[in-house]
Amino acid sequence: MNIKKNIALSDSGFVFDPSSGDSFSTNPIGLEIIKLLKNGKSADEIKKHVTSAYMIDENSFEKDFYDFVNMLQKLKIAEGEDKK
């Protein structure tokens, strides 16, 4: 899965797609996940990072992560399949 290259991110969680003019906001963990995806990290790498940095178990993370990724795809922020 890739975050489109032209997506702009702010430190406050503002996400802007200049090709469509759409903007969104996300919480700090969502922003962190988008940045990790944009840097080419896999789902497994992101899972290891998030579960070690925050108090969340792997099963809960996976459910929330894939819900979040599906939302990013629907909003056309992300494209492609996830690499595990």
N, C-alpha and C positions, 0 to 999 in steps of 0.2 A: 504494500500500500504506500502510496506517495501523496504527500500534500503538494498541491499545485505550486509550482515555483514562484508564481507571481503573487501569492497570498502574503499580505502584510500583517504582521503581528505587533501589538504594542505590549509593553510590560504590564499594563493594567488589564489585559485579557481581551482587548479589542481585536477582532479578526476582520480584515477587509479584503474583498475579492475585486480588484480593479477591472477585471474583464466583464463582470456583471454589475458592478456598483453596489453589490450587497455587502452588508456588514453584520457582524454578529459579536456577541461577547460570551466569554466563558470564564469559569472560575480558575484559580491558580493551578490546580491539578490538571484541568483540561488544557490550559495553555502549555503546561509542561509536557503533556503527552503530544500535543500538536508539534511542539518544537523538536521532540525526540523523533517523531515520524518524519518531520521535515529534514532532519539530519540522517535519515536512512536507517534508523534503528528498527529492529524486528519486534514483533509482538512479544516474543520471549525475553528479549533484552529490556523492553519497556516494563514487562511484568516483574522482572528481577529488580529493576530500579525502583519501581513504585512500591512493591511489597516490602522492600528493605527500608525505604524512606518514610513510609506511612504505615499506620496500624490497620492493615487490610489483609485478609487471607487471599490466597490464590484464586479460589473459586469465586469469591465476591468480585475480585479484580477482573477476572475474565468476563463475567457477565456484564459488568459496568463498562469495561473497555470495548467489548464488541457492540454494545448498545451505542456508545459514543462514536465509534468508527462508522457504524451504519448511519448515524445522524450526519456525520461529516460527508459521507458519500451522497446522501440525499440533498445536502446543501451545496454539493459540487465543490467542496473544499478539498476533498480527497478523491483519488482515483486509483484504479487498479486493485489487485488482490493483495491481501496481507501475506507477507512472508514470515513464516514462523521461525 
